[in-house]
Amino acid sequence: MKKWIFLSIAAVAVGCAASKQVAITEADVTLAKTEFSGVTLAELQTGQVLYTEHCQSCHALKDPASEGVRGWKHHVPEMVEMANKDKAAGLDKKEEQAILRYLITMGPLKKS
């Protein structure tokens, strides 16, 4: 519970700090459900926060639309593994899934 509260607060802070990030809406959740049954607004927001916090610690953030579904499904697990090994990020499978769902929803699904 504390983790979700922290991530929610962090999502607001990240949203204020990063001008390129857009707010995730219920329309985005509806779109996400075409690919991922059971996805929630909270999960997509968590994915956005995790992506911003962890991925930019190693490299510049990519626009979610810069990759297709196949690309993100390849890159995200690979990057999470590297971050856990090299940076001791401690990302678990649920967090990896949240990042992946966020990127696919806000990129390839929105683009199509």
C-alpha positions as YAML, in Angstrom:
chain: A
units: angstrom
residues:
- id: 1
  name: MET
  ca: [0.00, 0.00, 0.00]
- id: 2
  name: LYS
  ca: [2.78, 2.42, 0.93]
- id: 3
  name: LYS
  ca: [4.50, 1.65, -2.38]
- id: 4
  name: TRP
  ca: [1.36, 2.60, -4.36]
- id: 5
  name: ILE
  ca: [0.97, 5.83, -2.37]
- id: 6
  name: PHE
  ca: [4.61, 6.70, -3.04]
- id: 7
  name: LEU
  ca: [4.25, 5.88, -6.73]
- id: 8
  name: SER
  ca: [1.09, 7.98, -6.99]
- id: 9
  name: ILE
  ca: [2.84, 10.95, -5.40]
- id: 10
  name: ALA
  ca: [5.86, 10.37, -7.62]
- id: 11
  name: ALA
  ca: [3.58, 10.26, -10.69]
- id: 12
  name: VAL
  ca: [2.30, 13.72, -9.85]
- id: 13
  name: ALA
  ca: [5.83, 15.02, -9.27]
- id: 14
  name: VAL
  ca: [7.10, 13.47, -12.48]
- id: 15
  name: GLY
  ca: [4.15, 14.87, -14.40]
- id: 16
  name: CYS
  ca: [4.96, 18.35, -13.15]
- id: 17
  name: ALA
  ca: [8.68, 18.01, -13.83]
- id: 18
  name: ALA
  ca: [8.60, 16.42, -17.27]
- id: 19
  name: SER
  ca: [6.91, 18.65, -19.79]
- id: 20
  name: LYS
  ca: [6.94, 16.01, -22.55]
- id: 21
  name: GLN
  ca: [4.95, 13.50, -20.54]
- id: 22
  name: VAL
  ca: [1.23, 13.51, -20.98]
- id: 23
  name: ALA
  ca: [-1.39, 12.64, -18.42]
- id: 24
  name: ILE
  ca: [-2.78, 9.14, -18.80]
- id: 25
  name: THR
  ca: [-6.56, 9.16, -19.13]
- id: 26
  name: GLU
  ca: [-9.42, 6.68, -18.91]
- id: 27
  name: ALA
  ca: [-9.49, 6.76, -22.73]
- id: 28
  name: ASP
  ca: [-5.91, 5.43, -22.64]
- id: 29
  name: VAL
  ca: [-7.01, 2.65, -20.28]
- id: 30
  name: THR
  ca: [-9.81, 1.70, -22.68]
- id: 31
  name: LEU
  ca: [-7.25, 1.60, -25.49]
- id: 32
  name: ALA
  ca: [-4.86, -0.47, -23.35]
- id: 33
  name: LYS
  ca: [-7.58, -3.02, -22.64]
- id: 34
  name: THR
  ca: [-7.63, -3.91, -26.34]
- id: 35
  name: GLU
  ca: [-4.17, -5.42, -25.79]
- id: 36
  name: PHE
  ca: [-4.06, -6.11, -22.03]
- id: 37
  name: SER
  ca: [-7.14, -7.36, -20.21]
- id: 38
  name: GLY
  ca: [-7.40, -6.11, -16.65]
- id: 39
  name: VAL
  ca: [-5.07, -3.15, -17.08]
- id: 40
  name: THR
  ca: [-5.86, -0.19, -14.81]
- id: 41
  name: LEU
  ca: [-5.18, 3.53, -14.78]
- id: 42
  name: ALA
  ca: [-3.02, 3.03, -11.67]
- id: 43
  name: GLU
  ca: [-0.92, 0.41, -13.46]
- id: 44
  name: LEU
  ca: [-0.30, 2.67, -16.46]
- id: 45
  name: GLN
  ca: [0.59, 5.57, -14.16]
- id: 46
  name: THR
  ca: [2.96, 3.33, -12.22]
- id: 47
  name: GLY
  ca: [4.57, 2.23, -15.47]
- id: 48
  name: GLN
  ca: [5.09, 5.86, -16.44]
- id: 49
  name: VAL
  ca: [6.74, 6.67, -13.11]
- id: 50
  name: LEU
  ca: [8.96, 3.58, -13.19]
- id: 51
  name: TYR
  ca: [9.95, 4.27, -16.79]
- id: 52
  name: THR
  ca: [10.88, 7.85, -15.98]
- id: 53
  name: GLU
  ca: [12.75, 7.08, -12.77]
- id: 54
  name: HIS
  ca: [14.65, 3.97, -13.77]
- id: 55
  name: CYS
  ca: [15.23, 4.19, -17.50]
- id: 56
  name: GLN
  ca: [16.59, 7.72, -17.59]
- id: 57
  name: SER
  ca: [19.18, 6.79, -14.98]
- id: 58
  name: CYS
  ca: [21.04, 4.97, -17.82]
- id: 59
  name: HIS
  ca: [19.95, 6.71, -21.04]
- id: 60
  name: ALA
  ca: [17.72, 9.39, -22.51]
- id: 61
  name: LEU
  ca: [14.05, 8.45, -22.48]
- id: 62
  name: LYS
  ca: [12.61, 7.35, -25.80]
- id: 63
  name: ASP
  ca: [9.24, 8.51, -27.02]
- id: 64
  name: PRO
  ca: [6.85, 5.57, -26.51]
- id: 65
  name: ALA
  ca: [5.83, 5.91, -30.17]
- id: 66
  name: SER
  ca: [9.44, 5.38, -31.31]
- id: 67
  name: GLU
  ca: [9.06, 1.58, -31.08]
- id: 68
  name: GLY
  ca: [6.37, -0.87, -32.09]
- id: 69
  name: VAL
  ca: [4.81, -3.50, -29.86]
- id: 70
  name: ARG
  ca: [7.42, -6.09, -30.86]
- id: 71
  name: GLY
  ca: [10.27, -3.63, -30.17]
- id: 72
  name: TRP
  ca: [9.07, -2.77, -26.67]
- id: 73
  name: LYS
  ca: [8.42, -6.44, -25.87]
- id: 74
  name: HIS
  ca: [12.03, -7.10, -26.80]
- id: 75
  name: HIS
  ca: [13.71, -4.05, -25.23]
- id: 76
  name: VAL
  ca: [11.90, -3.71, -21.90]
- id: 77
  name: PRO
  ca: [12.76, -7.15, -20.43]
- id: 78
  name: GLU
  ca: [16.33, -6.75, -21.69]
- id: 79
  name: MET
  ca: [16.71, -3.30, -20.12]
- id: 80
  name: VAL
  ca: [15.09, -4.35, -16.84]
- id: 81
  name: GLU
  ca: [17.51, -7.27, -16.60]
- id: 82
  name: MET
  ca: [20.46, -4.93, -17.21]
- id: 83
  name: ALA
  ca: [19.17, -2.35, -14.70]
- id: 84
  name: ASN
  ca: [18.68, -5.02, -12.05]
- id: 85
  name: LYS
  ca: [22.15, -6.42, -12.66]
- id: 86
  name: ASP
  ca: [24.19, -3.24, -13.20]
- id: 87
  name: LYS
  ca: [22.26, -0.69, -11.16]
- id: 88
  name: ALA
  ca: [20.56, -2.96, -8.61]
- id: 89
  name: ALA
  ca: [17.24, -1.38, -9.61]
- id: 90
  name: GLY
  ca: [15.26, -4.20, -8.02]
- id: 91
  name: LEU
  ca: [12.46, -4.12, -10.57]
- id: 92
  name: ASP
  ca: [10.18, -7.14, -10.32]
- id: 93
  name: LYS
  ca: [8.05, -8.77, -13.05]
- id: 94
  name: LYS
  ca: [4.94, -6.77, -12.07]
- id: 95
  name: GLU
  ca: [6.88, -3.51, -12.41]
- id: 96
  name: GLU
  ca: [8.38, -4.66, -15.70]
- id: 97
  name: GLN
  ca: [4.87, -5.41, -16.92]
- id: 98
  name: ALA
  ca: [3.66, -1.94, -15.85]
- id: 99
  name: ILE
  ca: [6.49, -0.27, -17.80]
- id: 100
  name: LEU
  ca: [5.79, -2.40, -20.86]
- id: 101
  name: ARG
  ca: [2.04, -1.75, -20.76]
- id: 102
  name: TYR
  ca: [2.62, 1.99, -20.34]
- id: 103
  name: LEU
  ca: [5.03, 2.18, -23.30]
- id: 104
  name: ILE
  ca: [2.87, 0.08, -25.62]
- id: 105
  name: THR
  ca: [-0.31, 1.95, -24.70]
- id: 106
  name: MET
  ca: [1.13, 5.43, -25.03]
- id: 107
  name: GLY
  ca: [3.15, 4.55, -28.12]
- id: 108
  name: PRO
  ca: [2.11, 1.97, -30.71]
- id: 109
  name: LEU
  ca: [-1.52, 1.61, -29.59]
- id: 110
  name: LYS
  ca: [-2.12, 5.37, -29.52]
- id: 111
  name: LYS
  ca: [-0.30, 5.83, -32.80]
- id: 112
  name: SER
  ca: [-2.42, 3.32, -34.70]
...
